[in-house]
């Protein structure tokens, strides 16, 4: 496909595709094709006008090359299957809104008055009947208020006002329905698994790491302890305990045996298994997530819920005010003017739109927020707890030294360590695997089934000998490994400047692997900025030794730290903080952080970390920059300010309209027009950015 450049500026291109028309599927492919390029930050494709806007960093050359290589066939073959695009839904609702406005204008301008009145009565009848039915059940809701306003207007002969109110109500309902579906769709897609690769089992018994998109129904996929099932399937072998909380909401693990159906998103808490795939990536899981969100009202923040409840509680007062106005003035027009104004539309529409806007802004910064309530809790937070490895430190630790013991070869020990570590998604494990690859060491499978002990290490059997790798606590205290007397001086001389993994074979220390995990350069600045936003306490929890943890804490300026902690210790610390009345945010990246992420008021996972951490977290930050936490806090605070401002505006403006209508200053039609116009304008304002444009902020924080 060819493209014409319409406008070019640093970091931004606007182009037109040289085609007569563009289908929604083609637009989705083009967007995914460009977003797959690391240099691209954001893409907007408007298929109706064949327009493409690309926001990128660095040179323009890779973007131009990527565009030149695009074709439907190439993109469809190289990209994972694209499911559940919101593009078709957005087009559908845009067409609904346009047709709604055109029909209203046509009836108003071209139909004769008797026919227009008859159509208005017929169209309003279902709403009036519903209001009567609701009233007969003893409930006073906004539906009763709306039905009464339309019915009274028609009975008094004010059919123009009745038609206008009916139109504005339908317009607001369509916008609210669209907003809800977009919110659910965006949230469901953000919650789909971010799994890029999986282990498949070949007929020869060899395990191969392949892209998720290459897996087809019928393939065998190997899933280890601590991993998330990436696809639906049937358990082929292995007895496992699955945590299905992301699907059912029930956190108690469920035992699964061969022959049982298992579903994408379940977490393997115990055991290893082989699954025969039955469904393509993302298909069934997406539908289940949508149902779960709709059933649980996950999008609702506390402020939104309070606003909705307040709107319903105000209905009797509006009805009572209208009746009182008629009793005092005996003027039907004044009473109807009061009925024309309610608080529900503005409160129930502007609040979700504000949350949607905040979630969209967060998404532009590659921050996935899984519900509005989590933004509210971030705003309320006063304590932020950090894991160290992969969170405060860089997500790419490096092996700096391999020390063999008991006469072993250094290369052989690193090869053995990489063979064990390659199955597990922790940053330290990745460092060991990379070190073996850099040295050209082939580490084919040569062990039996591996056992992963969370936050401790890995155990297996090699040539019939129990082989373990992990922390000092795991290798020497839990496993009881010993150090040969001849190796004791070398062991005691291991420098304290880095973290150490210990490898023991048949109960004897065989190697120590030194890991250097440098701090993120922006970590200190981010912690200081968090304090400036109102965070009163920052804490670092790490399984590393006391000396290393103390040095890092001094460098970064954290308020408190704990060293040599286990996953259950992190969870206990969070519970104690919550018991003391604090609102806690936890940031982590590893499997060992998942209990703490689940318990915190808001769990935030670093996108480069373990899949299970991203799965259980409430917020996922994909950008490798801790300053995004500061942005998230600022965004959450801005959202709460906007919601409060909207609330005060709605109460003040609509309260004024009710007063002016009761005094006879505003006729019913004007009251309805001002009320509904203010609702639409407030809703449009709620969709505007809360903070500065993400592109500009990216320039400040490259």
C-alpha positions in Angstrom: 0.0 0.0 0.0 1.2 3.5 -0.9 1.0 6.5 1.4 1.1 10.2 0.9 2.6 12.4 3.6 0.2 15.3 4.4 2.2 16.8 7.3 5.5 16.1 9.0 6.9 17.4 12.3 9.5 16.1 14.7 8.1 12.8 16.1 4.9 12.9 14.2 3.6 12.0 10.7 0.2 12.4 9.2 -0.4 10.5 6.0 -3.2 9.5 3.6 -3.4 5.9 2.3 -3.6 5.9 -1.5 -6.7 3.7 -1.7 -10.3 4.4 -2.6 -11.7 3.1 0.7 -10.5 1.3 3.8 -12.3 -1.4 5.7 -12.3 -1.6 9.5 -10.3 -4.9 9.4 -7.6 -3.3 7.1 -7.4 -0.3 9.5 -6.9 -2.6 12.5 -4.1 -4.5 10.6 -2.3 -1.2 9.7 -2.5 0.0 13.3 -1.2 -3.3 14.7 1.5 -3.4 12.0 2.9 0.0 13.0 2.5 -0.5 16.7 4.7 -3.6 16.4 7.6 -1.2 15.6 9.5 -0.3 18.8 10.0 3.3 17.7 6.2 3.9 17.4 4.5 5.3 20.5 1.0 5.8 19.2 -1.0 5.3 16.0 -4.4 6.6 14.9 -6.1 5.2 11.8 -9.3 6.9 10.5 -10.6 4.5 8.0 -13.5 6.7 6.9 -11.0 9.3 5.4 -8.0 6.9 4.9 -6.0 9.0 7.3 -3.0 7.7 9.4 -1.3 9.6 12.2 1.9 8.1 13.7 3.6 9.4 16.8 7.2 8.0 17.2 10.5 8.7 18.8 13.9 8.6 17.2 14.4 8.6 13.4 11.6 8.7 10.8 13.4 6.1 8.6 12.2 2.9 10.4 8.6 4.2 10.3 8.8 4.9 6.6 10.3 1.5 5.9 7.6 -0.2 7.9 4.9 1.7 6.0 6.4 0.8 2.7 6.4 -2.9 3.6 2.7 -3.0 4.6 0.2 -5.0 2.7 -2.9 -6.9 4.0 -1.5 -10.3 3.2 1.9 -9.7 4.8 0.4 -8.1 7.9 -2.2 -10.8 8.4 0.5 -13.6 8.0 3.0 -12.0 10.4 0.8 -10.6 13.1 -1.0 -12.6 15.8 -4.8 -13.0 15.1 -6.6 -9.7 15.7 -9.8 -10.1 17.7 -12.4 -7.8 19.3 -11.5 -4.5 17.7 -13.6 -1.6 18.9 -13.5 0.0 15.5 -16.7 -1.6 14.2 -18.6 -0.8 17.4 -17.5 2.8 17.3 -18.7 3.1 13.7 -22.0 1.5 14.6 -22.7 4.0 17.4 -21.5 7.0 15.4 -24.0 6.0 12.7 -26.7 5.6 15.4 -26.1 9.1 16.7 -26.1 10.7 13.2 -29.3 8.9 12.3 -30.9 10.0 15.6 -30.1 13.6 14.9 -31.2 13.4 11.2 -34.5 11.8 12.1 -35.3 14.4 14.7 -34.4 17.3 12.4 -36.5 15.8 9.5 -39.6 15.4 11.7 -39.2 18.9 13.1 -38.6 20.7 9.8 -40.5 18.7 7.2 -43.4 16.8 8.7 -46.8 18.5 9.2 -47.7 19.3 12.8 -50.5 16.6 13.3 -48.2 13.9 12.0 -45.3 15.1 14.1 -47.5 15.1 17.2 -48.8 11.6 16.5 -45.3 10.2 16.0 -44.2 11.9 19.2 -47.0 10.3 21.2 -46.3 6.9 19.8 -42.6 7.1 20.4 -43.0 8.3 24.0 -45.6 5.8 24.9 -43.1 3.0 25.9 -41.3 5.4 28.2 -44.5 6.6 29.8 -45.8 3.1 30.3 -42.5 2.1 31.9 -42.7 5.1 34.3 -46.2 4.0 35.3 -45.1 0.4 35.8 -42.2 1.5 37.9 -44.4 3.8 40.0 -46.9 0.9 40.6 -44.0 -1.2 42.1 -43.5 1.5 44.7 -40.2 2.8 43.3 -39.3 6.4 42.5 -36.5 6.5 39.9 -35.3 8.8 37.2 -37.5 6.8 34.7 -40.6 8.0 36.6 -39.3 11.6 36.5 -38.6 11.4 32.7 -42.0 9.8 32.0 -43.8 12.3 34.1 -42.1 15.2 32.4 -43.0 14.0 28.9 -46.5 12.9 29.9 -47.4 16.2 31.6 -46.0 18.2 28.6 -48.2 16.3 26.2 -51.3 16.6 28.4 -50.8 20.4 28.6 -50.4 20.5 24.8 -46.7 21.4 24.8 -45.8 18.7 22.2 -42.7 20.6 21.1 -41.2 20.4 24.6 -42.1 16.7 24.9 -40.5 15.9 21.6 -37.3 17.8 22.6 -37.1 16.0 25.9 -37.7 12.7 24.2 -34.9 13.4 21.7 -32.4 14.5 24.3 -33.1 11.5 26.5 -32.5 9.1 23.6 -29.4 10.9 22.7 -28.1 10.7 26.2 -29.0 7.0 26.5 -27.2 6.2 23.3 -24.1 8.1 24.5 -24.2 6.3 27.9 -24.6 2.9 26.2 -21.7 3.6 23.9 -19.6 4.8 26.8 -20.3 1.7 28.8 -19.6 -0.7 25.9 -16.4 1.1 25.0 -15.3 1.0 28.7 -16.0 -2.7 29.0 -14.3 -3.4 25.6 -11.2 -1.4 26.4 -10.9 -2.9 29.8 -11.5 -6.5 28.6 -8.8 -6.1 25.9 -6.4 -4.6 28.4 -7.0 -7.7 30.6 -6.3 -10.2 27.9 -3.1 -12.1 28.4 0.1 -10.4 27.5 1.9 -13.6 26.6 4.3 -13.4 23.7 5.8 -16.9 23.7 4.9 -20.4 25.0 6.7 -23.7 25.3 5.3 -26.4 22.9 6.0 -30.1 23.2 7.1 -31.8 20.0 6.5 -35.5 19.2 10.1 -36.2 19.9 9.6 -34.9 23.5 11.7 -31.8 22.9 10.3 -28.5 24.2 10.5 -25.5 21.9 9.8 -21.9 22.6 7.5 -20.4 19.9 5.4 -17.2 19.4 1.9 -17.5 20.8 0.4 -16.7 17.4 2.1 -19.8 15.9 0.2 -22.2 18.2 -2.7 -23.9 16.6 -5.6 -26.1 18.0 -4.2 -29.6 18.6 -0.7 -28.4 19.6 0.7 -29.4 23.0 1.7 -26.6 25.3 3.9 -27.1 28.4 3.0 -24.9 31.4 5.1 -24.7 34.6 4.4 -23.7 38.2 3.7 -20.0 38.5 2.8 -19.5 34.9 -0.5 -18.5 33.4 -2.3 -20.8 30.9 -2.1 -18.9 27.6 -4.9 -20.8 25.8 -8.0 -22.9 26.4 -7.4 -26.6 26.2 -7.7 -30.1 27.6 -5.2 -31.3 30.3 -3.1 -33.9 28.5 -0.8 -34.9 31.4 0.1 -33.7 34.9 -1.9 -33.1 38.1 -2.1 -29.4 38.9 -3.7 -26.9 41.2 -5.2 -24.0 39.2 -6.1 -20.6 40.5 -9.0 -19.4 38.4 -9.6 -16.1 40.1 -9.3 -14.1 36.9 -12.2 -16.1 35.5 -14.5 -17.0 38.4 -13.4 -14.5 41.1 -12.8 -17.5 43.4 -9.2 -17.5 44.7 -9.2 -21.0 46.1 -7.1 -23.2 43.8 -8.9 -26.1 42.0 -7.4 -29.5 41.4 -7.3 -30.5 37.7 -6.3 -33.9 36.4 -5.7 -35.3 32.9 -8.8 -35.0 30.7 -10.2 -31.9 32.4 -10.9 -28.7 30.5 -8.7 -25.8 31.4 -9.0 -22.1 30.4 -6.7 -19.3 29.5 -6.0 -17.0 32.4 -5.8 -19.8 35.0 -2.6 -19.7 37.1 -0.7 -23.0 37.8 0.0 -22.7 41.5 1.3 -26.2 42.0 2.6 -28.8 39.5 3.5 -28.8 35.8 1.3 -29.8 33.0 0.9 -30.4 29.3 -2.2 -28.9 27.7 -3.7 -29.8 24.3 -4.9 -26.5 22.8 -8.5 -26.3 21.7 -9.0 -22.6 21.1 -7.1 -19.8 19.4 -5.5 -17.0 21.4 -7.9 -14.6 23.1 -11.2 -15.8 21.6 -13.0 -17.5 24.5 -11.2 -15.6 27.3 -12.3 -12.2 26.0 -16.0 -13.1 26.2 -15.7 -14.5 29.7 -13.9 -11.3 30.8 -16.7 -9.1 29.4 -19.3 -11.1 31.3 -17.3 -10.9 34.5 -16.9 -7.1 34.2 -20.6 -6.6 33.5 -21.6 -8.9 36.4 -19.2 -7.4 38.9 -19.6 -3.6 38.0 -15.8 -3.5 38.0 -15.8 -0.2 36.2 -17.5 1.7 39.0 -15.4 3.7 41.3 -16.7 4.7 44.7 -17.3 8.3 43.6 -19.2 7.1 40.6 -21.5 4.9 42.6 -22.2 7.6 45.1 -23.1 10.0 42.3 -25.5 7.4 40.8 -27.1 6.7 44.1 -27.5 10.4 44.9 -29.2 11.0 41.5 -31.8 8.3 42.4 -32.3 9.8 45.9 -33.0 13.2 44.4 -35.9 12.0 42.3 -38.6 12.2 45.0 -37.4 15.7 45.8 -37.8 16.8 42.2 -41.3 15.3 42.0 -42.1 16.9 45.3 -40.8 20.2 44.2 -42.9 20.1 41.1 -46.0 19.2 43.0 -45.3 21.9 45.6 -44.8 24.5 42.8 -48.2 23.6 41.3 -49.9 23.8 44.7 -48.4 27.2 45.5 -48.8 28.8 42.1 -51.5 26.7 40.3 -49.3 27.2 37.3 -48.8 24.0 35.2 -46.0 25.6 33.2 -43.9 26.3 36.3 -44.5 22.8 37.7 -43.4 21.3 34.4 -40.3 23.5 34.3 -39.2 21.8 37.5 -39.9 18.4 36.1 -37.8 19.2 33.0 -34.7 19.3 35.2 -33.1 16.2 36.9 -29.7 15.5 38.2 -29.4 11.9 36.9 -28.3 12.4 33.3 -25.4 14.7 34.1 -24.3 12.8 37.2 -24.6 9.3 35.6 -23.0 10.2 32.3 -20.2 12.7 33.1 -18.7 10.6 35.9 -18.1 7.4 33.7 -16.9 9.6 30.9 -14.4 11.2 33.2 -13.1 7.8 34.2 -13.0 6.6 30.6 -11.0 9.7 29.7 -8.5 9.0 32.5 -8.1 5.4 31.5 -7.5 6.5 27.9 -4.9 9.0 28.9 -3.2 6.3 31.0 -3.3 4.0 28.0 -1.5 6.6 25.9 1.4 6.3 28.3 1.3 2.5 28.1 -0.4 2.2 31.5 -3.2 -0.3 31.7 -5.7 0.4 34.4 -8.2 -2.4 35.0 -11.0 -0.3 36.4 -12.0 3.2 37.6 -11.9 2.3 41.2 -8.2 1.7 41.1 -7.6 5.3 39.9 -9.6 6.5 42.9 -7.5 4.3 45.3 -4.3 5.6 43.8 -5.5 9.1 44.5 -6.2 8.1 48.1 -2.9 6.3 48.6 -0.4 7.4 51.2 2.0 4.5 51.2 3.9 3.1 48.2 5.8 -0.2 48.6 8.4 -1.3 46.0 9.9 -4.6 45.3 13.6 -4.2 44.5 14.7 -6.6 41.7 13.3 -5.6 38.4 11.3 -2.7 39.9 13.7 -0.2 41.6 16.6 -1.9 39.7 16.8 -2.3 35.9 14.7 -5.1 34.5 17.8 -6.5 32.9 20.2 -7.7 35.6 23.5 -9.1 34.3 25.7 -12.1 35.3 29.1 -10.6 36.2 30.8 -13.6 37.7 30.5 -17.4 37.8 32.5 -19.1 40.6 32.8 -22.9 40.4 33.4 -25.1 43.4 34.4 -28.7 44.0 36.6 -28.7 40.9 33.8 -28.0 38.4 34.2 -26.2 35.1 32.8 -22.7 35.0 31.2 -23.1 31.6 29.6 -26.4 32.6 28.0 -24.8 35.7 26.6 -21.9 33.8 25.2 -24.2 31.2 23.5 -26.3 33.8 22.1 -23.2 35.6 20.7 -21.8 32.3 19.1 -25.2 31.5 17.1 -24.9 34.8 16.4 -21.2 34.7 15.1 -20.9 31.1 11.7 -22.2 32.1 11.0 -19.4 34.6 10.1 -15.7 33.9 12.1 -13.9 36.5 14.6 -11.2 35.5 17.4 -13.0 37.4 16.6 -16.2 35.5 16.6 -14.3 32.3 20.1 -13.0 33.1 21.5 -16.5 33.6 20.0 -17.6 30.3 21.4 -14.6 28.4 24.9 -15.1 29.9 24.9 -18.7 28.6 23.8 -17.5 25.2 26.4 -14.8 25.1 29.1 -17.4 25.8 27.7 -19.8 23.1 26.7 -22.5 25.6 24.1 -24.9 24.3 21.8 -25.9 27.2 19.5 -28.5 25.8 17.1 -30.3 28.2 19.0 -32.8 30.3 17.0 -32.9 33.5 13.8 -34.4 34.7 10.6 -32.4 35.6 11.5 -29.2 37.4 10.0 -28.0 40.6 9.7 -24.2 41.2 9.6 -23.0 44.7 8.3 -19.4 44.7 10.9 -16.8 45.9 13.4 -19.6 46.7 14.6 -21.5 43.7 14.4 -24.5 41.4 14.9 -28.2 42.1 15.2 -31.1 39.6 17.2 -34.2 39.0 20.2 -34.4 36.6 21.7 -37.8 35.9 19.8 -39.1 39.0 21.3 -36.4 41.3 19.1 -33.8 42.9 20.1 -30.4 41.5 19.0 -27.1 43.1 19.6 -23.4 42.3 18.4 -20.4 44.2 18.9 -18.2 47.2 21.1 -18.9 50.2 18.1 -19.7 52.3 16.8 -22.2 49.8 20.0 -24.0 48.9 21.7 -24.1 52.4 18.8 -23.9 54.9 15.9 -25.6 53.1 17.9 -28.1 51.0 20.7 -28.6 53.5 23.5 -28.2 50.9 27.1 -28.2 52.3 30.3 -26.4 51.3 33.4 -28.5 51.0 36.2 -27.4 53.4 38.5 -26.8 50.5 36.0 -24.4 49.0 35.2 -22.4 52.2 37.9 -19.7 51.7 36.6 -19.0 48.2 33.0 -18.9 49.4 33.8 -16.5 52.3 35.6 -14.3 49.8 32.6 -13.7 47.5 32.2 -9.9 47.2 29.1 -8.3 48.8 28.6 -5.8 45.9 26.3 -8.1 44.0 23.6 -10.7 44.6 24.4 -14.4 44.4 22.6 -17.5 43.1 23.9 -20.8 44.5 23.9 -24.1 42.5 24.2 -27.3 44.4 24.4 -30.9 43.0 23.7 -33.9 45.2 23.7 -31.7 48.3 27.1 -30.0 47.7 27.7 -26.4 46.6 28.9 -26.6 42.9 28.8 -22.9 41.8 27.9 -19.4 42.8 26.6 -16.9 40.1 27.1 -13.2 40.8 24.3 -11.0 39.5 24.7 -7.2 39.2 21.4 -5.4 39.2 22.0 -1.7 38.7 19.5 0.8 39.9 17.1 2.5 37.5 18.6 5.9 36.8 15.2 7.6 37.4 14.4 5.7 40.6 15.6 8.4 43.0 13.8 11.2 41.1 10.6 9.2 41.0 10.6 8.5 44.7 11.1 12.2 45.4 8.4 13.2 43.0 6.0 10.7 44.7 6.6 12.4 48.0 5.8 15.7 46.3 2.4 14.4 45.2 1.3 13.6 48.7 2.7 10.1 49.3 3.8 10.1 52.9 5.7 6.8 53.1 7.8 4.9 50.6 9.0 1.4 51.4 11.4 -1.1 49.8 10.8 -4.9 50.4 13.4 -7.3 49.1 14.7 -10.8 49.5 18.3 -9.5 49.1 20.7 -9.4 51.9 20.7 -6.7 54.6 23.9 -5.0 53.4 22.8 -4.7 49.8 19.3 -3.5 50.7 20.7 -0.9 53.2 23.0 0.6 50.5 20.2 0.9 48.0 17.8 2.4 50.5 20.3 5.1 51.4 21.0 5.8 47.7 17.3 6.2 46.8 16.1 7.8 50.0 13.2 5.4 50.8 11.6 6.0 54.2 11.8 2.4 55.2 13.1 -1.0 54.0 13.0 -4.7 54.8 15.6 -7.2 53.7 15.6 -11.0 53.3 11.8 -11.1 53.2 9.7 -13.9 51.7 6.5 -13.5 49.7 4.4 -14.1 52.8 6.4 -11.5 54.7 5.6 -8.9 52.0 1.9 -9.8 52.3 2.0 -9.6 56.1 3.7 -6.1 55.9 0.9 -4.8 53.7 -1.8 -6.2 56.0 -0.2 -4.4 58.9 0.0 -1.2 57.0 -3.7 -1.5 56.1 -4.6 -2.3 59.7 -2.9 0.9 60.6 -5.4 2.8 58.3 -3.0 3.3 55.4 -4.0 3.0 51.7 -1.3 0.9 50.2 0.1 0.7 46.6 2.4 -2.2 45.8 4.7 -2.2 42.8 6.4 -5.5 41.8 7.4 -7.6 38.8 8.0 -11.2 39.8 6.0 -14.3 40.7 7.1 -13.8 44.3 5.3 -10.4 44.3 1.9 -11.8 43.4 0.6 -12.3 47.0 1.5 -8.7 47.9 0.0 -7.4 44.6 -3.3 -9.1 45.4 -3.5 -7.9 48.9 -2.6 -4.2 48.3 -5.3 -1.6 47.7 -3.7 -1.2 44.3 -1.3 -3.7 42.9 0.9 -2.3 40.1 3.0 -4.7 37.9 6.0 -3.7 35.8 5.2 -4.8 32.2 8.5 -6.5 31.7 8.0 -8.8 34.7 6.3 -12.2 35.1 3.0 -12.9 33.3 1.3 -13.9 36.5 2.3 -10.6 38.1 0.6 -8.7 35.2 -2.4 -11.0 35.5 -3.2 -10.4 39.2 -2.2 -6.7 39.2 -4.8 -3.9 39.1 -2.5 -1.6 37.0 0.2 -2.6 34.5 3.0 -0.1 33.5 4.6 -1.2 30.3 7.0 1.8 29.9 10.4 1.2 31.5 10.3 4.4 33.5 9.3 4.7 37.2 8.3 8.3 36.6 5.1 6.8 35.1 4.1 6.1 38.7 4.2 9.8 39.3 2.1 10.5 36.2 -0.4 7.9 37.4 -0.7 9.6 40.7 -1.1 13.0 39.1 -3.7 11.6 36.7 -5.7 10.0 39.5 -5.7 13.2 41.5 -6.8 15.2 38.5 -9.6 12.7 37.9 -10.9 13.1 41.4 -10.8 16.9 41.1 -12.8 16.7 37.9 -15.4 14.4 39.4 -15.8 16.8 42.3 -16.0 19.8 40.0 -18.6 18.0 37.8 -20.6 17.2 40.9 -20.6 20.8 42.2 -21.5 22.1 38.7 -24.4 19.7 38.3 -25.9 20.4 41.7 -25.5 24.2 41.4 -26.5 24.6 37.7 -29.5 22.3 37.8 -30.6 23.6 41.2 -30.6 27.1 39.7 -32.7 25.9 36.8 -35.2 24.4 39.2 -35.5 27.6 41.1 -35.8 29.8 38.0 -38.5 27.4 36.6 -40.5 27.5 39.9 -40.4 31.3 39.9 -41.7 31.3 36.3 -38.6 32.9 34.9 -37.8 30.0 32.6 -40.5 28.2 30.6 -40.5 24.4 30.4 -38.9 24.3 26.9 -36.0 26.5 27.9 -35.5 24.6 31.2 -35.3 21.4 29.2 -32.9 22.9 26.6 -30.6 24.4 29.2 -30.6 21.2 31.3 -29.9 18.8 28.4 -27.4 21.2 26.7 -25.4 21.5 29.9 -25.4 17.7 30.3 -24.0 17.3 26.8 -21.4 20.1 27.2 -20.3 18.7 30.6 -20.0 15.2 29.0 -17.9 16.6 26.2 -15.7 18.4 28.7 -15.3 15.1 30.7 -13.7 13.5 27.7 -11.0 16.1 27.4 -7.5 15.4 28.7 -6.9 15.7 32.4 -3.2 16.4 32.0 -0.9 17.7 29.3 -0.7 15.8 26.0 1.3 12.6 26.4 3.5 13.4 23.4 4.7 16.6 25.1 5.4 14.9 28.4 7.4 12.2 26.6 9.7 15.0 25.3 10.3 16.1 28.8 11.0 12.6 30.0 12.7 10.8 27.1 
